[in-house]
Amino acid sequence: MRQLIELTGKSTYYQLLEVTSDSSAVHLKKSYYSLVRKFHPDNHMGNRELITPLKNLMVVISEAYKTLTNEEKRAAYDKSLASGGFRMQREKTGAEESIDEWMNRANECLRAKNFVGSIVWLRKCHEAAPESALHLAMLARSLGTISQYENEAVELFQKAIDLDPWKVPVYLQFGELLEEMELPERARSVYSKVLEISPTNAKAHERLALLEPDEDGEKRSSRMPHLFGRKN
């Protein structure tokens, strides 16, 4: 793990993903998801000192994968490698700094339970970085607090999962929303997926147990109180 983290400062995207310039798209995808399974921060919560380095690692791994699977970006990257001008660790662009600022404002709104405000800032983040699973999940979380936006929240949670299928907190928040919407079977499916990724996850085990039908066919739990509150 530490060796891979060290690679982000001195190696190419090909070396980081353990592929070559001749590797097939299937091999590239397989290698990427293998690294995600091993090194996603959510799978190493017991090693708190590694969480921040692993988050940084996942950013670089994701950028590497997106670059090498996009023909135009890959051609530009290869050209930069050939000229010796590429650095894996780079300074933030103006757009990235703007996104950081919008995220800070969104988090301030979330702490104040101002979900309308967080939706505004998170939509800006999503528009600027549409491939970010984190932005999508946070936006979905905020939309889910307002009943008329529930369907959009479900769609965005599903898109966030497609972008990052190993992020356990996204599944848990999605499951909570589905419970609120009185869709227990869909919620069970989501919590079951959590256990495929993290078999010992206590929250998923708890929710699945409470969603099991009793002898009369009724669910053992009533509707789950929403984590962030609800606005009509």
C-alpha positions as YAML, in Angstrom:
chain: A
units: angstrom
residues:
- id: 1
  name: MET
  ca: [0.00, 0.00, 0.00]
- id: 2
  name: ARG
  ca: [2.73, 2.44, 0.99]
- id: 3
  name: GLN
  ca: [4.72, 1.53, -2.11]
- id: 4
  name: LEU
  ca: [1.74, 2.35, -4.31]
- id: 5
  name: ILE
  ca: [1.25, 5.68, -2.53]
- id: 6
  name: GLU
  ca: [4.91, 6.48, -3.15]
- id: 7
  name: LEU
  ca: [4.46, 5.67, -6.85]
- id: 8
  name: THR
  ca: [2.02, 8.56, -7.25]
- id: 9
  name: GLY
  ca: [4.88, 11.02, -6.93]
- id: 10
  name: LYS
  ca: [7.32, 9.51, -9.40]
- id: 11
  name: SER
  ca: [5.61, 7.07, -11.80]
- id: 12
  name: THR
  ca: [3.42, 7.19, -14.87]
- id: 13
  name: TYR
  ca: [-0.27, 6.39, -15.00]
- id: 14
  name: TYR
  ca: [0.62, 3.13, -16.75]
- id: 15
  name: GLN
  ca: [2.92, 2.07, -13.92]
- id: 16
  name: LEU
  ca: [0.43, 3.16, -11.28]
- id: 17
  name: LEU
  ca: [-2.35, 1.04, -12.82]
- id: 18
  name: GLU
  ca: [0.08, -1.81, -13.47]
- id: 19
  name: VAL
  ca: [-0.58, -1.84, -17.23]
- id: 20
  name: THR
  ca: [1.39, -1.05, -20.38]
- id: 21
  name: SER
  ca: [0.65, 1.12, -23.38]
- id: 22
  name: ASP
  ca: [-0.38, -2.06, -25.22]
- id: 23
  name: SER
  ca: [-2.84, -3.27, -22.56]
- id: 24
  name: SER
  ca: [-6.42, -3.80, -23.67]
- id: 25
  name: ALA
  ca: [-9.35, -1.78, -22.33]
- id: 26
  name: VAL
  ca: [-10.55, -4.90, -20.52]
- id: 27
  name: HIS
  ca: [-7.18, -5.34, -18.79]
- id: 28
  name: LEU
  ca: [-7.10, -1.66, -17.88]
- id: 29
  name: LYS
  ca: [-10.56, -1.81, -16.33]
- id: 30
  name: LYS
  ca: [-9.78, -5.02, -14.45]
- id: 31
  name: SER
  ca: [-6.58, -3.56, -13.02]
- id: 32
  name: TYR
  ca: [-8.32, -0.34, -11.98]
- id: 33
  name: TYR
  ca: [-11.13, -2.09, -10.10]
- id: 34
  name: SER
  ca: [-8.65, -4.46, -8.47]
- id: 35
  name: LEU
  ca: [-6.78, -1.45, -7.05]
- id: 36
  name: VAL
  ca: [-10.03, 0.17, -5.92]
- id: 37
  name: ARG
  ca: [-11.07, -2.97, -4.05]
- id: 38
  name: LYS
  ca: [-7.72, -3.12, -2.29]
- id: 39
  name: PHE
  ca: [-7.11, 0.51, -1.47]
- id: 40
  name: HIS
  ca: [-10.42, 2.39, -1.20]
- id: 41
  name: PRO
  ca: [-10.34, 4.33, 2.13]
- id: 42
  name: ASP
  ca: [-13.72, 2.91, 3.15]
- id: 43
  name: ASN
  ca: [-12.12, -0.53, 3.31]
- id: 44
  name: HIS
  ca: [-9.38, 0.62, 5.70]
- id: 45
  name: MET
  ca: [-11.27, 2.55, 8.37]
- id: 46
  name: GLY
  ca: [-9.34, 0.68, 11.06]
- id: 47
  name: ASN
  ca: [-6.10, 2.38, 9.98]
- id: 48
  name: ARG
  ca: [-6.95, 6.02, 10.55]
- id: 49
  name: GLU
  ca: [-3.45, 7.25, 9.74]
- id: 50
  name: LEU
  ca: [-3.82, 5.90, 6.20]
- id: 51
  name: ILE
  ca: [-7.21, 7.43, 5.36]
- id: 52
  name: THR
  ca: [-5.92, 10.76, 4.03]
- id: 53
  name: PRO
  ca: [-3.06, 9.20, 1.97]
- id: 54
  name: LEU
  ca: [-5.51, 6.65, 0.56]
- id: 55
  name: LYS
  ca: [-7.99, 9.37, -0.39]
- id: 56
  name: ASN
  ca: [-5.21, 11.14, -2.26]
- id: 57
  name: LEU
  ca: [-4.22, 7.85, -3.84]
- id: 58
  name: MET
  ca: [-7.76, 7.20, -5.07]
- id: 59
  name: VAL
  ca: [-7.88, 10.66, -6.66]
- id: 60
  name: VAL
  ca: [-4.76, 9.89, -8.69]
- id: 61
  name: ILE
  ca: [-5.87, 6.34, -9.54]
- id: 62
  name: SER
  ca: [-9.24, 7.64, -10.75]
- id: 63
  name: GLU
  ca: [-7.57, 10.38, -12.80]
- id: 64
  name: ALA
  ca: [-5.21, 7.82, -14.30]
- id: 65
  name: TYR
  ca: [-8.08, 5.54, -15.29]
- id: 66
  name: LYS
  ca: [-10.16, 8.36, -16.77]
- id: 67
  name: THR
  ca: [-7.16, 9.60, -18.75]
- id: 68
  name: LEU
  ca: [-6.13, 6.23, -20.16]
- id: 69
  name: THR
  ca: [-9.69, 5.25, -21.12]
- id: 70
  name: ASN
  ca: [-10.29, 8.49, -23.03]
- id: 71
  name: GLU
  ca: [-8.62, 8.49, -26.46]
- id: 72
  name: GLU
  ca: [-8.12, 12.24, -26.64]
- id: 73
  name: LYS
  ca: [-6.82, 12.57, -23.07]
- id: 74
  name: ARG
  ca: [-4.60, 9.52, -23.48]
- id: 75
  name: ALA
  ca: [-3.03, 10.90, -26.66]
- id: 76
  name: ALA
  ca: [-2.28, 14.20, -24.93]
- id: 77
  name: TYR
  ca: [-0.88, 12.34, -21.93]
- id: 78
  name: ASP
  ca: [1.36, 10.14, -24.08]
- id: 79
  name: LYS
  ca: [2.62, 13.22, -25.91]
- id: 80
  name: SER
  ca: [3.42, 14.89, -22.61]
- id: 81
  name: LEU
  ca: [5.25, 11.78, -21.42]
- id: 82
  name: ALA
  ca: [7.30, 11.71, -24.60]
- id: 83
  name: SER
  ca: [8.34, 15.32, -24.09]
- id: 84
  name: GLY
  ca: [9.15, 14.72, -20.43]
- id: 85
  name: GLY
  ca: [6.78, 17.47, -19.35]
- id: 86
  name: PHE
  ca: [4.24, 15.54, -17.30]
- id: 87
  name: ARG
  ca: [4.13, 15.52, -13.50]
- id: 88
  name: MET
  ca: [1.71, 13.20, -11.73]
- id: 89
  name: GLN
  ca: [1.47, 15.53, -8.76]
- id: 90
  name: ARG
  ca: [0.31, 18.90, -10.06]
- id: 91
  name: GLU
  ca: [-0.97, 22.15, -8.67]
- id: 92
  name: LYS
  ca: [-4.69, 22.74, -8.55]
- id: 93
  name: THR
  ca: [-6.30, 24.53, -11.46]
- id: 94
  name: GLY
  ca: [-8.54, 27.55, -11.00]
- id: 95
  name: ALA
  ca: [-11.59, 25.35, -11.59]
- id: 96
  name: GLU
  ca: [-10.50, 22.92, -8.86]
- id: 97
  name: GLU
  ca: [-10.00, 25.78, -6.42]
- id: 98
  name: SER
  ca: [-13.51, 27.03, -7.21]
- id: 99
  name: ILE
  ca: [-14.93, 23.56, -6.57]
- id: 100
  name: ASP
  ca: [-13.14, 23.43, -3.21]
- id: 101
  name: GLU
  ca: [-14.70, 26.74, -2.26]
- id: 102
  name: TRP
  ca: [-18.17, 25.60, -3.32]
- id: 103
  name: MET
  ca: [-17.73, 22.40, -1.34]
- id: 104
  name: ASN
  ca: [-16.78, 24.38, 1.74]
- id: 105
  name: ARG
  ca: [-19.94, 26.47, 1.38]
- id: 106
  name: ALA
  ca: [-22.05, 23.36, 0.82]
- id: 107
  name: ASN
  ca: [-20.65, 21.79, 3.99]
- id: 108
  name: GLU
  ca: [-21.42, 24.96, 5.93]
- id: 109
  name: CYS
  ca: [-25.02, 24.73, 4.71]
- id: 110
  name: LEU
  ca: [-25.22, 21.04, 5.66]
- id: 111
  name: ARG
  ca: [-23.97, 21.75, 9.16]
- id: 112
  name: ALA
  ca: [-26.69, 24.40, 9.49]
- id: 113
  name: LYS
  ca: [-29.26, 22.00, 7.95]
- id: 114
  name: ASN
  ca: [-29.82, 24.52, 5.18]
- id: 115
  name: PHE
  ca: [-30.44, 21.91, 2.50]
- id: 116
  name: VAL
  ca: [-31.74, 24.34, -0.10]
- id: 117
  name: GLY
  ca: [-28.44, 26.18, 0.17]
- id: 118
  name: SER
  ca: [-26.35, 23.00, -0.02]
- id: 119
  name: ILE
  ca: [-28.24, 21.95, -3.14]
- id: 120
  name: VAL
  ca: [-27.28, 25.21, -4.86]
- id: 121
  name: TRP
  ca: [-23.55, 24.81, -4.13]
- id: 122
  name: LEU
  ca: [-23.46, 21.08, -4.82]
- id: 123
  name: ARG
  ca: [-25.13, 21.54, -8.19]
- id: 124
  name: LYS
  ca: [-22.32, 23.94, -9.08]
- id: 125
  name: CYS
  ca: [-19.77, 21.32, -8.01]
- id: 126
  name: HIS
  ca: [-21.49, 18.67, -10.11]
- id: 127
  name: GLU
  ca: [-21.68, 20.91, -13.18]
- id: 128
  name: ALA
  ca: [-17.95, 21.66, -12.89]
- id: 129
  name: ALA
  ca: [-16.94, 18.03, -12.20]
- id: 130
  name: PRO
  ca: [-19.71, 15.73, -13.50]
- id: 131
  name: GLU
  ca: [-17.59, 12.59, -13.01]
- id: 132
  name: SER
  ca: [-17.21, 13.10, -9.25]
- id: 133
  name: ALA
  ca: [-19.14, 10.45, -7.30]
- id: 134
  name: LEU
  ca: [-18.65, 12.45, -4.09]
- id: 135
  name: HIS
  ca: [-20.40, 15.53, -5.44]
- id: 136
  name: LEU
  ca: [-23.27, 13.44, -6.82]
- id: 137
  name: ALA
  ca: [-23.76, 11.56, -3.55]
- id: 138
  name: MET
  ca: [-23.73, 14.74, -1.47]
- id: 139
  name: LEU
  ca: [-26.19, 16.38, -3.86]
- id: 140
  name: ALA
  ca: [-28.45, 13.33, -3.70]
- id: 141
  name: ARG
  ca: [-28.24, 13.38, 0.10]
- id: 142
  name: SER
  ca: [-29.42, 16.99, 0.17]
- id: 143
  name: LEU
  ca: [-32.15, 16.45, -2.43]
- id: 144
  name: GLY
  ca: [-33.46, 13.51, -0.43]
- id: 145
  name: THR
  ca: [-34.38, 15.83, 2.44]
- id: 146
  name: ILE
  ca: [-37.05, 17.49, 0.27]
- id: 147
  name: SER
  ca: [-39.94, 15.23, -0.69]
- id: 148
  name: GLN
  ca: [-40.50, 16.61, -4.20]
- id: 149
  name: TYR
  ca: [-36.86, 15.90, -5.09]
- id: 150
  name: GLU
  ca: [-36.82, 12.28, -3.91]
- id: 151
  name: ASN
  ca: [-36.93, 10.77, -7.40]
- id: 152
  name: GLU
  ca: [-34.03, 12.92, -8.56]
- id: 153
  name: ALA
  ca: [-32.12, 11.92, -5.42]
- id: 154
  name: VAL
  ca: [-32.59, 8.23, -6.28]
- id: 155
  name: GLU
  ca: [-31.31, 8.81, -9.82]
- id: 156
  name: LEU
  ca: [-28.24, 10.68, -8.58]
- id: 157
  name: PHE
  ca: [-27.42, 8.05, -5.96]
- id: 158
  name: GLN
  ca: [-27.50, 5.42, -8.69]
- id: 159
  name: LYS
  ca: [-25.21, 7.52, -10.89]
- id: 160
  name: ALA
  ca: [-22.81, 8.05, -7.97]
- id: 161
  name: ILE
  ca: [-22.67, 4.29, -7.43]
- id: 162
  name: ASP
  ca: [-21.97, 3.74, -11.13]
- id: 163
  name: LEU
  ca: [-19.06, 6.18, -10.87]
- id: 164
  name: ASP
  ca: [-17.65, 4.70, -7.66]
- id: 165
  name: PRO
  ca: [-19.12, 1.23, -6.98]
- id: 166
  name: TRP
  ca: [-16.98, 0.69, -3.85]
- id: 167
  name: LYS
  ca: [-17.97, 3.70, -1.75]
- id: 168
  name: VAL
  ca: [-19.89, 2.15, 1.18]
- id: 169
  name: PRO
  ca: [-21.25, 5.43, 2.69]
- id: 170
  name: VAL
  ca: [-23.05, 6.19, -0.58]
- id: 171
  name: TYR
  ca: [-24.87, 2.84, -0.45]
- id: 172
  name: LEU
  ca: [-25.83, 3.38, 3.20]
- id: 173
  name: GLN
  ca: [-27.24, 6.85, 2.54]
- id: 174
  name: PHE
  ca: [-29.07, 5.51, -0.51]
- id: 175
  name: GLY
  ca: [-30.58, 2.71, 1.56]
- id: 176
  name: GLU
  ca: [-31.79, 5.18, 4.18]
- id: 177
  name: LEU
  ca: [-33.52, 7.25, 1.50]
- id: 178
  name: LEU
  ca: [-35.21, 4.16, 0.03]
- id: 179
  name: GLU
  ca: [-36.48, 3.25, 3.50]
- id: 180
  name: GLU
  ca: [-37.93, 6.73, 3.87]
- id: 181
  name: MET
  ca: [-39.64, 6.33, 0.53]
- id: 182
  name: GLU
  ca: [-41.16, 3.06, 1.83]
- id: 183
  name: LEU
  ca: [-39.25, 0.94, -0.67]
- id: 184
  name: PRO
  ca: [-37.92, -1.74, 1.71]
- id: 185
  name: GLU
  ca: [-37.08, -4.35, -0.92]
- id: 186
  name: ARG
  ca: [-34.92, -1.90, -2.84]
- id: 187
  name: ALA
  ca: [-33.32, -0.82, 0.43]
- id: 188
  name: ARG
  ca: [-32.54, -4.45, 1.27]
- id: 189
  name: SER
  ca: [-30.87, -4.87, -2.11]
- id: 190
  name: VAL
  ca: [-28.68, -1.82, -1.45]
- id: 191
  name: TYR
  ca: [-27.70, -2.98, 2.05]
- id: 192
  name: SER
  ca: [-26.92, -6.44, 0.67]
- id: 193
  name: LYS
  ca: [-24.55, -4.82, -1.83]
- id: 194
  name: VAL
  ca: [-22.79, -3.13, 1.11]
- id: 195
  name: LEU
  ca: [-22.12, -6.56, 2.61]
- id: 196
  name: GLU
  ca: [-20.63, -7.78, -0.65]
- id: 197
  name: ILE
  ca: [-18.11, -4.94, -0.40]
- id: 198
  name: SER
  ca: [-17.71, -4.90, 3.40]
- id: 199
  name: PRO
  ca: [-19.04, -8.16, 4.91]
- id: 200
  name: THR
  ca: [-18.67, -6.95, 8.52]
- id: 201
  name: ASN
  ca: [-20.43, -3.61, 8.09]
- id: 202
  name: ALA
  ca: [-22.52, -3.25, 11.26]
- id: 203
  name: LYS
  ca: [-24.95, -0.67, 9.86]
- id: 204
  name: ALA
  ca: [-25.89, -2.83, 6.88]
- id: 205
  name: HIS
  ca: [-26.40, -5.89, 9.10]
- id: 206
  name: GLU
  ca: [-28.58, -3.84, 11.46]
- id: 207
  name: ARG
  ca: [-30.79, -2.41, 8.73]
- id: 208
  name: LEU
  ca: [-31.21, -5.77, 6.99]
- id: 209
  name: ALA
  ca: [-32.24, -7.39, 10.27]
- id: 210
  name: LEU
  ca: [-34.82, -4.68, 10.90]
- id: 211
  name: LEU
  ca: [-36.19, -4.98, 7.37]
- id: 212
  name: GLU
  ca: [-36.74, -8.74, 7.66]
- id: 213
  name: PRO
  ca: [-40.48, -9.59, 7.63]
- id: 214
  name: ASP
  ca: [-41.81, -11.01, 10.89]
- id: 215
  name: GLU
  ca: [-44.10, -14.05, 11.08]
- id: 216
  name: ASP
  ca: [-47.09, -11.97, 9.97]
- id: 217
  name: GLY
  ca: [-45.26, -10.70, 6.92]
- id: 218
  name: GLU
  ca: [-44.81, -7.22, 8.36]
- id: 219
  name: LYS
  ca: [-41.48, -5.43, 8.45]
- id: 220
  name: ARG
  ca: [-39.92, -5.27, 11.91]
- id: 221
  name: SER
  ca: [-39.09, -1.57, 11.56]
- id: 222
  name: SER
  ca: [-41.22, 1.43, 10.77]
- id: 223
  name: ARG
  ca: [-40.03, 4.17, 8.47]
- id: 224
  name: MET
  ca: [-36.51, 5.26, 9.27]
- id: 225
  name: PRO
  ca: [-36.18, 8.83, 10.54]
- id: 226
  name: HIS
  ca: [-34.26, 10.82, 7.96]
- id: 227
  name: LEU
  ca: [-30.66, 11.45, 8.88]
- id: 228
  name: PHE
  ca: [-30.77, 15.11, 7.86]
- id: 229
  name: GLY
  ca: [-34.39, 16.08, 8.46]
- id: 230
  name: ARG
  ca: [-37.03, 16.73, 5.84]
- id: 231
  name: LYS
  ca: [-38.60, 19.73, 4.19]
- id: 232
  name: ASN
  ca: [-41.88, 19.69, 2.31]
...
